[in-house]
Amino acid sequence: MRECPQCRTAVRVNRLDEIEEDKNKIDGLISQYQECVNNNDLTGAKKVLKDLTIINRTVNSQKIGDFIKTQRKELMKMEIASKQKIAF
């Protein structure tokens, strides 16, 4: 979102602004995911991956898609090792 210089109202200039915001959200979510994994919070990590999946539908980044697939597999391994049930 951008701000109108005259009335200070938030306006959407174009889709590129939203994509830039989504990329910033992705960076934050990846950090949040790492925090969840470090704290062994598998449920929180799963939720973050879902949020990443939703945002990646608009950004359509192959790199993020590959990250999500890889991390889902890792979460499943962690779930088996900890016997903590989480559903995807």
C-alpha positions, 0 to 999 in steps of 0.5 A: 500500500502507498499513501496518497500525498494529498489526503494521506489515504492508503491506496493500492498502486498496483499488484507489484506493491502487494507482491513486495509486501508478500515477499516481506511476509514470506521472509518473516514466516520463514524466520517464524518457522525456524523458531518453531522448529528450534522450539520443537513446536511442530503444530506451530511450524505446520501452521506457518507452512500453511501460511507460506503455502497460501502466500506462495499461491499469489507470488508463485515462487518455485524456490518457496514451493520447494522449501515448503515441500522439503520442510513438510517432509522434515516435519513428518520425520520429526513427528515420527521421531517425537510421536507428536501427531500433526495433520497436513 
